[in-house]
């Protein structure tokens, strides 16, 4: 590393200032942090903020036009609840975020994928960690591939949430309610708070969501 690169890495968190407005990101040295960080870079950035800079956009924690809104929403919440060491694993996905918006058909596929994983994995594991094995097995058996199976999974998740509330298993209940609303990142965060080991699954879902458009346009 040159003296200039070392200075940038230590003083500016890996952000290189080039000209008056343009910024680029050195992913190797930069460290992602939780939360939003305003509208100007001051040494810290979350997953989406870092991605906006990497792709030459203004510093912000909302998706640019080329980013899929579902992936952006999932990644922002995932960034905030991951432990710091695991949060850095998200940097590998930053170069892949551009052009992930895709077609309406691809967006629908991602919607089913999000609810499917939130139900079968995150909520089910949260219930299992709370000792609610019967409800966990019921959600693990759900498969979301269309509107009918989505409605059925939401109904199963609602019943599981009520059972968790009755058992005073608050985090498991929250995971199930989040799954029913197809909020995978919140379901995963609640599952982890409930004691479930779902970090690898949560990061894998981000990879699979990005691959929906990558597989359709391998040379994008």
C-alpha positions in Angstrom: 0.0 0.0 0.0 1.3 3.4 -1.0 1.7 6.2 1.6 -1.3 8.0 0.0 -3.5 4.8 0.0 -2.6 4.2 3.7 -3.5 7.8 4.5 -6.8 7.4 2.8 -7.6 4.1 4.4 -6.8 5.4 7.9 -8.2 8.9 7.7 -11.1 8.5 5.3 -12.2 4.9 5.9 -11.2 3.8 2.4 -13.1 6.6 0.6 -11.1 8.3 -2.1 -12.1 11.8 -3.0 -11.6 12.5 -6.7 -12.4 16.0 -8.0 -15.1 18.1 -6.4 -18.0 15.7 -6.3 -16.9 12.2 -7.4 -16.1 9.6 -4.8 -15.1 5.9 -5.1 -14.8 3.2 -2.5 -11.9 1.0 -1.6 -13.8 -2.0 -0.3 -10.8 -3.8 1.0 -10.0 -1.2 3.6 -13.5 0.3 4.3 -15.5 -1.0 7.3 -19.3 -1.0 7.1 -21.1 0.3 10.2 -24.7 0.2 11.4 -27.3 2.9 10.9 -27.7 5.8 8.5 -25.1 8.5 8.4 -26.8 11.6 7.0 -26.2 13.1 3.5 -22.5 13.7 3.6 -19.7 11.2 4.2 -17.9 11.6 7.5 -15.9 8.4 7.8 -18.8 5.9 8.2 -21.3 4.2 5.9 -23.8 1.4 5.9 -24.2 -1.2 3.2 -26.5 0.9 0.9 -24.6 4.2 1.6 -21.4 2.4 0.7 -22.9 0.9 -2.5 -24.2 4.3 -3.6 -20.7 5.7 -3.4 -19.1 2.7 -5.0 -21.3 3.0 -8.0 -20.7 6.8 -8.3 -23.9 8.0 -6.9 -24.5 10.7 -4.2 -24.0 9.5 -0.6 -27.4 8.2 0.7 -29.0 5.2 2.3 -31.8 4.8 -0.2 -31.5 2.9 -3.5 -30.6 4.5 -6.7 -32.6 3.7 -9.9 -30.4 0.7 -10.8 -30.8 -1.0 -7.4 -33.7 -3.4 -6.7 -35.9 -1.8 -4.0 -36.5 -5.2 -2.4 -32.8 -6.0 -2.2 -32.1 -2.5 -1.0 -34.7 -2.8 1.8 -33.5 -6.2 2.8 -29.8 -5.2 2.8 -30.3 -2.0 4.8 -32.0 -3.8 7.7 -29.6 -6.8 7.5 -26.7 -4.4 7.7 -28.0 -3.0 11.0 -28.6 -6.1 13.0 -25.6 -8.2 11.9 -22.6 -8.4 14.3 -19.8 -6.2 13.1 -17.6 -9.0 11.7 -20.4 -10.5 9.8 -21.5 -7.1 8.5 -18.2 -6.8 6.6 -19.3 -9.9 4.6 -21.8 -7.6 2.9 -19.0 -5.7 1.1 -18.6 -8.6 -1.3 -22.1 -7.9 -2.7 -21.6 -4.1 -3.3 -20.2 -4.5 -6.8 -23.2 -6.7 -7.7 -26.0 -4.3 -6.7 -26.2 -2.2 -9.8 -28.8 -3.3 -12.4 -30.6 -5.5 -10.0 -34.0 -3.9 -10.5 -34.9 -6.3 -13.2 -38.3 -7.1 -14.8 -41.7 -7.3 -13.1 -41.5 -11.0 -13.4 -38.1 -11.1 -11.6 -39.4 -8.8 -8.9 -42.3 -11.2 -8.3 -39.9 -14.1 -8.1 -37.8 -12.1 -5.5 -41.0 -11.4 -3.5 -41.8 -15.1 -3.2 -38.2 -15.9 -2.4 -38.2 -13.4 0.4 -41.4 -14.6 2.0 -40.4 -18.3 1.5 -37.1 -17.9 3.4 -38.6 -15.7 6.0 -41.2 -18.3 6.8 -39.4 -21.7 6.2 -36.1 -20.6 7.7 -36.1 -17.5 9.9 -39.5 -17.7 11.6 -39.3 -21.5 11.8 -35.9 -21.4 13.5 -37.0 -18.6 15.9 -39.9 -20.8 17.0 -37.7 -23.8 17.3 -35.3 -21.8 19.5 -38.2 -20.9 21.7 -39.2 -24.5 22.1 -42.3 -24.3 19.9 -41.4 -27.3 17.8 -44.9 -28.0 16.4 -45.3 -24.5 15.0 -41.7 -24.5 13.8 -42.3 -27.7 11.8 -45.5 -26.3 10.3 -43.7 -23.2 9.0 -40.7 -25.2 7.8 -43.1 -27.2 5.6 -44.4 -24.0 3.9 -43.2 -23.3 0.3 -44.0 -20.0 -1.3 -44.1 -20.0 -5.0 -47.3 -18.1 -6.0 -50.1 -16.0 -4.5 -52.0 -19.0 -3.1 -49.0 -20.4 -1.3 -48.1 -16.9 -0.1 -51.6 -16.5 1.4 -51.3 -20.0 3.1 -47.9 -19.2 4.5 -49.1 -15.9 5.9 -52.0 -17.6 7.6 -49.7 -20.3 9.1 -47.3 -17.6 10.3 -50.1 -15.7 11.9 -51.2 -18.8 13.8 -47.6 -19.5 14.9 -47.2 -15.9 16.1 -50.3 -16.2 18.2 -48.9 -19.4 19.7 -45.6 -17.7 20.4 -47.3 -14.8 22.1 -49.3 -17.2 24.3 -46.0 -18.8 25.3 -44.5 -15.4 26.0 -41.9 -16.0 23.3 -41.8 -12.4 22.1 -38.9 -12.7 19.6 -40.3 -15.8 18.1 -43.7 -14.1 17.8 -42.1 -11.1 16.1 -40.3 -13.3 13.7 -43.5 -15.1 12.7 -45.4 -11.8 12.3 -42.6 -10.4 10.1 -42.6 -13.5 8.0 -46.3 -13.2 7.5 -45.7 -9.7 6.2 -42.8 -10.9 4.0 -40.2 -8.8 5.9 -37.4 -11.3 5.8 -34.7 -9.0 7.3 -36.8 -8.3 10.3 -37.8 -11.9 10.7 -34.1 -12.9 10.5 -33.2 -10.2 13.1 -35.9 -11.4 15.5 -34.8 -15.0 14.9 -31.2 -14.2 15.9 -32.5 -12.4 19.0 -34.4 -15.5 19.8 -31.2 -17.5 19.7 -31.5 -19.0 16.3 -28.3 -19.5 14.2 -29.5 -17.9 11.0 -26.7 -15.4 10.0 -25.4 -17.6 7.1 -28.9 -18.1 5.8 -29.6 -14.4 6.0 -26.5 -13.5 4.0 -27.2 -16.4 1.5 -30.7 -14.9 0.8 -29.0 -11.6 -0.2 -26.8 -13.6 -2.7 -29.8 -15.5 -4.1 -31.8 -12.3 -4.6 -29.0 -10.7 -6.5 -28.6 -13.8 -8.6 -32.1 -13.5 -9.9 -31.1 -10.8 -12.3 -27.5 -12.0 -12.7 -28.7 -15.3 -14.1 -31.1 -13.5 -16.6 -28.3 -11.2 -17.8 -25.0 -12.9 -17.2 -23.0 -10.2 -19.0 -24.6 -7.2 -17.4 
